[in-house]
Structures are given as structure tokens and as C-alpha cells.
Amino acid sequence: MRGTTIAIAVSIFIVAALLVGLSIPLVQGKVSSNSTYGFRTSRTLANPSIWYVANRFAGQATLVVSTIMIALSVVLLLLDRYMKLGPNSLTLQGLTFEIVPLLALILVLMLCCKVPIM
């Protein structure tokens, strides 16, 4: 395995692990309305019941995306081991495995919670 592939796979895993750590308190409803942490919109900040529902959903969606990212980091390592892809191809694949799930998460949260797209 190439060092670049391992570094990208580890970065994907670290980002996913951080997201898991941040999403668990949201799913459990342990984060009260605040201006720093959580799914903050004008609607969620104005109404505590909406805050907890929206943050529980955001936390669950983040857990799903994090699980997918962890699986993709393993797929990247397997691709490097068993396929004859060039280093640029593997790097591009790895970055795609990290960026696309995060963009999908943002899009899902914006659409499901009716946040205006800027």
C-alpha cells in the first residue's frame, strides 16, 4: 500500500470518527439550544421542541454518513491493494470518498429542514 493512500484513508476515518463523536449527543437529546453547537437555524433556535427534533435528525443523518465514510476508507485501502490504479487516481478517489458524503449530508439537512440554499 502506498503511504498517500493510507494517509487519505486515515483522514477519512478521523473525520468520520469526529462526526460520530459530535453527533451522538445530538441523537441523545443532550445538547440544549445554544449559539455554538448543533443544527442552528432561526426556527430551531426559536423553539426548543423543534431544536431537539431537528438536532436528533441531524445527528442520525451524520451517523449514517460517518458509517458510509468509514466503509469508504476501507474500500480505498482495498482498491489500493488489489487494483492497479495510479497514485493520482487513488488520491482523487480518496478525496471523492471524503468530500461527496459530506456534501450529501449538507444537502440532506438543508432540504429536509427547509433551510434556504444560499
Secondary structure, DSSP 8 states (H G I E B T S, - for coil): --HHHHHHHHHHHHHHHHHHHHHHHHHTT---S-SSSS---HHHHH-HHHHHHHHHHHHHHHHHHHHHHHHHHHHHHHHHHHS---HHHHHHHHHHHHHHHHHHHHHHHHHHTT----
